[in-house]
Amino acid sequence: MAQDTDIYQDLKNRLITNAFPHGSRLRAEVLREDFGCSASTVRESLFRLSTDGLVVFQEQRGFRVPERSAQKLAELTHLRVLLEGEGTVLSIRRGGVAWEARLTAAHHQLSHIETRISGRDFQPDLVAIWFGAEREFHQTLIAACGSGTLQTMHERVYDQFRQQLMVADRRFDFISENITHHAAILDAALSGDEALTRARIHEHLARHLTGETLEELEISSSM
């Protein structure tokens, strides 16, 4: 039998990576079979995930996966720009060599995976590996900010942001641009240029406020 924490984390990973379609119903009675536990145990995890913003709970209707929403993506993007920009600047001021080494290592791993994905040897199992590496890089950017509250807020916003985008992200037609953006963010952060770092983070994230991805979400939201 799976532990409560394992159930919560497994469901969280599935929600973020779009294993459950947007808008679909989450039935504890069905999900319990995946974990060999009671439906009430699954419901507890679903309630926790609803406080994280990854699940919607409605009386008499139960739990559902949030719908894709152009407005929500825009709001989450703005929040990520603010949180990552401020968090990274604080890390530049406070992190020192240890933080720079961690950031460089996180970027090295991410760059290696993104290069693999952009090449001919792409394999479907790289999706989960890329997700973890991309998350690690962006979390490391703010890891030395000195604010646990900022980091907690960022984690929640990042997870909801990724949940909104994961359908589009599975195409991986953005990887070449990602490689360039991530390298530019790293270089700016290591140089200690706070204004340039904020600008690079904004450039990387603000692309989600316009273009095909936002148009797709607007169409999806109107259906």
C-alpha positions in Angstrom: 0.0 0.0 0.0 1.3 3.4 -1.0 2.0 6.0 1.7 -0.1 9.2 1.8 3.0 11.3 0.8 3.7 9.0 -2.2 0.1 9.2 -3.3 0.1 13.0 -3.2 3.4 13.3 -5.0 2.4 10.7 -7.7 -0.9 12.5 -8.4 0.9 15.9 -8.4 3.4 14.7 -11.0 0.6 13.3 -13.2 -1.3 16.5 -13.0 1.6 18.7 -13.9 2.7 16.5 -16.8 -0.9 16.3 -18.1 -1.4 12.6 -17.6 -5.0 13.6 -16.7 -6.7 15.7 -19.5 -7.7 19.2 -18.7 -11.3 19.4 -17.4 -11.5 15.7 -16.7 -13.0 14.4 -13.5 -10.8 12.8 -10.8 -12.7 9.9 -9.1 -11.1 8.7 -5.9 -13.0 5.4 -6.2 -11.1 4.8 -9.5 -7.7 6.2 -8.5 -7.6 4.1 -5.3 -7.0 1.1 -7.5 -3.7 2.6 -8.6 -2.4 2.8 -5.1 -4.1 -0.1 -3.3 -5.6 2.2 -0.7 -9.0 3.5 0.4 -10.9 6.2 -1.6 -10.8 8.4 1.5 -7.0 8.4 1.4 -7.0 9.4 -2.2 -9.5 12.2 -1.4 -7.2 13.6 1.2 -4.4 13.9 -1.4 -6.8 15.5 -3.9 -7.9 18.1 -1.3 -4.2 18.9 -0.7 -3.7 19.3 -4.4 -6.7 21.6 -4.6 -5.0 24.0 -2.2 -2.0 23.9 -4.5 -4.2 25.0 -7.4 -3.7 21.8 -9.3 -7.2 20.4 -8.7 -10.6 22.1 -8.7 -13.1 20.9 -6.0 -16.8 21.7 -6.2 -19.5 20.6 -3.8 -21.7 17.9 -5.4 -19.4 17.7 -8.4 -16.2 16.4 -6.8 -12.7 16.9 -8.1 -11.6 18.0 -11.6 -8.5 18.9 -13.5 -8.4 22.7 -14.2 -9.4 23.7 -17.7 -6.8 25.4 -19.9 -7.2 29.2 -19.7 -5.5 32.0 -21.6 -6.2 34.4 -18.7 -4.8 32.0 -16.1 -1.6 31.4 -18.2 -1.1 35.2 -18.5 -1.6 35.7 -14.7 0.8 32.8 -13.9 3.4 34.1 -16.4 3.3 37.6 -14.8 3.8 36.1 -11.4 6.7 33.9 -12.5 8.4 37.0 -14.0 8.1 38.8 -10.7 9.0 36.0 -8.5 11.9 34.6 -10.5 13.3 38.1 -11.2 13.3 39.1 -7.6 14.4 35.7 -6.3 17.3 35.5 -8.7 18.5 39.0 -7.9 18.5 38.2 -4.2 20.4 35.0 -5.0 23.0 37.0 -6.9 23.5 39.2 -3.8 23.5 36.5 -1.3 24.4 33.2 -2.9 28.2 33.5 -3.6 30.3 30.9 -5.2 28.3 27.9 -3.8 25.1 29.1 -5.5 26.9 29.9 -8.7 28.3 26.4 -8.8 24.9 24.8 -8.1 23.3 27.0 -10.8 26.0 26.1 -13.3 25.6 22.4 -12.6 21.8 22.6 -13.0 22.2 24.4 -16.3 24.7 21.8 -17.5 22.2 19.0 -16.9 19.4 20.9 -18.5 21.4 22.0 -21.5 22.5 18.4 -22.1 18.9 17.1 -22.1 17.6 19.9 -24.3 20.4 19.3 -26.8 19.4 15.6 -26.9 15.7 16.5 -27.4 16.6 18.9 -30.2 18.7 16.2 -32.0 17.8 13.1 -33.8 18.2 10.8 -30.7 15.0 12.2 -29.0 13.2 9.6 -27.0 9.7 9.9 -25.3 11.2 9.1 -21.9 13.2 12.3 -22.1 10.0 14.3 -21.4 9.9 13.4 -17.7 13.7 13.9 -17.4 13.5 17.3 -19.1 10.7 18.4 -16.9 12.7 17.6 -13.7 15.8 19.3 -15.1 14.0 22.4 -16.2 12.3 22.7 -12.8 15.6 22.3 -11.0 17.2 25.0 -13.0 14.5 27.6 -12.4 14.3 26.6 -8.7 18.1 26.9 -8.3 17.9 30.5 -9.7 16.0 31.5 -6.6 17.5 29.0 -4.2 19.8 31.5 -2.4 17.2 34.3 -2.1 16.8 33.8 1.6 13.0 33.8 1.5 11.2 30.6 2.1 7.9 32.3 1.4 9.1 33.4 -2.0 10.3 29.9 -2.9 7.0 28.3 -1.8 5.0 30.8 -3.8 7.3 30.2 -6.8 6.9 26.4 -6.6 3.1 26.6 -6.6 3.1 29.1 -9.5 5.6 27.1 -11.5 3.5 23.9 -11.1 0.3 25.5 -12.2 2.1 27.2 -15.1 3.6 23.9 -16.3 0.2 22.2 -15.9 -1.3 24.9 -18.2 1.4 24.5 -20.8 2.2 20.8 -20.8 0.1 19.8 -23.8 1.9 22.4 -26.0 5.2 21.5 -24.4 5.0 17.9 -25.5 5.6 19.1 -29.1 9.0 20.4 -28.0 9.2 22.8 -30.9 10.4 25.5 -28.4 13.6 23.7 -27.4 16.1 25.6 -29.6 14.8 28.9 -28.2 14.9 27.4 -24.7 18.6 26.5 -25.1 19.4 30.1 -26.0 17.3 31.6 -23.3 18.6 29.4 -20.5 22.2 30.1 -21.5 21.5 33.8 -21.5 19.9 33.7 -18.1 22.9 31.8 -16.7 25.4 34.2 -18.2 23.6 37.2 -16.9 23.2 35.7 -13.4 26.9 34.7 -13.2 28.0 38.1 -14.3 26.1 39.7 -11.5 24.2 42.0 -13.7 20.8 42.3 -11.9 19.0 44.4 -14.6 20.1 42.1 -17.4 19.1 39.0 -15.4 15.6 40.4 -14.9 15.4 41.2 -18.6 16.5 37.7 -19.6 14.0 36.1 -17.3 11.3 38.3 -18.7 12.2 37.5 -22.3 12.2 33.8 -21.5 8.8 33.8 -19.9 6.9 36.6 -21.6 6.8 34.7 -24.9 3.9 32.8 -23.4 1.8 36.0 -23.3 1.6 36.2 -27.0 1.8 33.9 -30.0 0.5 30.5 -30.9 0.5 29.0 -27.5 -1.8 31.7 -26.1 -4.0 31.5 -29.2 -4.4 27.8 -28.7 -5.4 28.3 -25.1 -8.0 31.0 -26.1 -9.5 28.6 -28.7 -9.5 25.8 -26.1 -11.2 28.0 -23.5 -14.0 28.9 -25.9 -14.9 25.3 -26.8 
